[in-house]
């Protein structure tokens, strides 16, 4: 299948919101703890961080979206400056193992190189059922850097 990778702007936020909703459903308990997506809050934050928020979509030849990846540009001293953090990646189940995820990752790598990032990071769930996901990232050149911890500041909505 022929697929093109395109950048989505905030005017196409509904596509990103729909796909992240699908990802949260697929995550199960990990996704449920986040609550429902607050569209207005997300759009306000996206507008305030428009130069740091990046969304890529994989579009099939029949114009349907078959995958979405979101990332944000961060800064840390340990990375010698700016770096990318992949927050969400989902390829439709029927299109997995067809190279679409790899194409989305390659688009991120190209963006990172063009912006002078020193690295790209991603966190994956540790449960055994996510082994295939971790293997996918390793196949794309990612290496294990340790578990990530979180502290939820709010308990009444998305975090």
C-alpha positions as CSV (number, residue, x, y, z in Angstrom):
1,X,0.0,0.0,0.0
2,X,1.3,3.5,-0.9
3,X,1.4,5.8,2.1
4,X,2.4,9.4,2.5
5,X,3.6,11.0,5.7
6,X,2.3,14.5,6.4
7,X,2.5,17.0,9.1
8,X,-0.8,17.9,10.8
9,X,-1.5,21.4,11.9
10,X,-3.7,22.5,14.7
11,X,-6.5,23.0,12.1
12,X,-6.4,19.1,11.8
13,X,-6.4,18.5,15.6
14,X,-9.5,16.4,15.4
15,X,-7.6,13.7,13.6
16,X,-4.9,13.7,16.3
17,X,-7.5,13.7,19.1
18,X,-9.4,10.8,17.4
19,X,-6.2,8.7,17.1
20,X,-4.9,9.4,20.6
21,X,-8.4,8.4,21.9
22,X,-7.9,5.1,20.0
23,X,-4.5,4.7,21.5
24,X,-5.8,5.3,25.0
25,X,-8.5,2.7,24.4
26,X,-5.9,0.2,23.3
27,X,-3.7,0.9,26.3
28,X,-6.6,-0.2,28.6
29,X,-6.0,0.5,32.2
30,X,-3.0,2.7,31.5
31,X,-5.1,4.9,29.2
32,X,-8.2,4.9,31.4
33,X,-6.3,6.6,34.3
34,X,-5.9,9.7,32.1
35,X,-9.6,10.3,32.0
36,X,-11.3,11.8,28.9
37,X,-9.5,14.1,26.5
38,X,-10.4,17.8,27.1
39,X,-10.4,19.2,23.6
40,X,-10.4,22.9,24.6
41,X,-7.5,22.4,27.0
42,X,-5.5,20.5,24.5
43,X,-6.1,23.0,21.7
44,X,-5.1,25.9,24.1
45,X,-1.9,24.1,25.0
46,X,-1.2,23.3,21.4
47,X,-1.6,26.9,20.4
48,X,0.7,28.1,23.2
49,X,3.3,25.6,22.2
50,X,2.8,25.5,18.4
51,X,6.5,25.7,17.7
52,X,7.2,22.7,19.9
53,X,4.3,20.4,19.1
54,X,4.6,18.1,16.0
55,X,2.0,15.7,14.7
56,X,2.6,13.3,11.8
57,X,-0.1,11.3,10.0
58,X,0.3,8.4,7.6
59,X,-2.3,8.7,4.9
60,X,-3.2,5.8,2.6
61,X,-3.7,6.1,-1.2
62,X,-7.4,6.2,-0.6
63,X,-6.9,9.3,1.6
64,X,-7.6,7.5,4.9
65,X,-5.4,8.0,7.9
66,X,-3.7,4.7,9.0
67,X,-1.4,6.0,11.7
68,X,-0.5,9.0,13.8
69,X,2.5,10.1,15.8
70,X,2.8,13.0,18.2
71,X,5.9,14.5,19.7
72,X,7.1,17.5,21.5
73,X,10.4,19.3,21.5
74,X,11.9,19.5,25.0
75,X,15.1,20.9,26.5
76,X,17.4,19.2,29.0
77,X,20.9,19.9,30.1
78,X,21.8,16.1,29.9
79,X,20.8,16.2,26.2
80,X,23.0,19.3,25.5
81,X,19.9,21.2,24.6
82,X,16.8,20.3,22.6
83,X,15.5,16.8,22.0
84,X,12.3,15.2,20.8
85,X,9.9,13.2,22.9
86,X,7.4,10.9,21.2
87,X,4.3,11.0,23.2
88,X,1.9,8.9,21.1
89,X,2.2,6.5,18.2
90,X,-0.6,4.4,16.8
91,X,-0.9,2.5,13.6
92,X,-4.2,0.8,12.8
93,X,-4.1,-2.9,13.7
94,X,-4.7,-4.0,10.1
95,X,-1.7,-2.0,8.9
96,X,0.8,-3.0,11.5
97,X,4.0,-4.7,10.4
98,X,3.8,-2.9,7.0
99,X,6.4,-0.3,7.6
100,X,4.1,2.6,8.4
101,X,5.4,3.0,12.0
102,X,8.9,3.0,10.6
103,X,8.0,5.7,8.1
104,X,6.5,7.8,10.9
105,X,9.7,7.4,13.0
106,X,11.8,8.3,10.0
107,X,9.9,11.5,9.6
108,X,10.6,12.3,13.3
109,X,14.3,11.6,12.8
110,X,14.4,13.9,9.8
111,X,12.7,16.7,11.8
112,X,15.1,16.2,14.7
113,X,18.1,16.4,12.5
114,X,16.8,19.6,10.9
115,X,16.1,21.2,14.3
116,X,19.5,20.1,15.7
117,X,18.1,17.8,18.3
118,X,20.6,15.5,20.1
119,X,18.2,12.6,20.6
120,X,14.7,11.4,20.5
121,X,13.1,9.6,23.4
122,X,10.0,7.5,23.9
123,X,8.5,5.6,26.8
124,X,6.7,2.3,26.4
125,X,4.6,0.3,28.9
126,X,6.7,-2.3,30.7
127,X,4.0,-5.0,30.7
128,X,4.7,-8.2,28.7
129,X,1.9,-7.5,26.3
130,X,3.9,-4.4,25.1
131,X,7.0,-6.5,24.2
132,X,6.2,-6.1,20.4
133,X,6.1,-2.3,20.9
134,X,9.5,-2.3,22.6
135,X,10.9,-4.5,19.9
136,X,9.6,-2.2,17.2
137,X,11.4,0.8,18.8
138,X,14.6,-1.2,19.2
139,X,14.4,-2.2,15.5
140,X,14.2,1.6,14.8
141,X,17.5,2.1,16.6
142,X,16.2,3.1,20.1
143,X,17.9,1.7,23.2
144,X,16.6,1.1,26.7
145,X,17.3,4.1,28.9
146,X,15.4,3.0,32.0
147,X,11.9,3.2,33.4
148,X,9.9,6.5,33.6
149,X,8.1,7.5,36.8
150,X,5.1,9.8,37.0
151,X,3.3,11.9,39.6
152,X,-0.3,12.9,38.9
153,X,-1.0,16.5,39.8
154,X,-4.7,16.3,39.2
155,X,-7.2,13.5,39.8
156,X,-10.2,15.1,38.1
157,X,-9.4,14.8,34.5
158,X,-6.7,14.2,31.9
159,X,-3.1,14.5,33.0
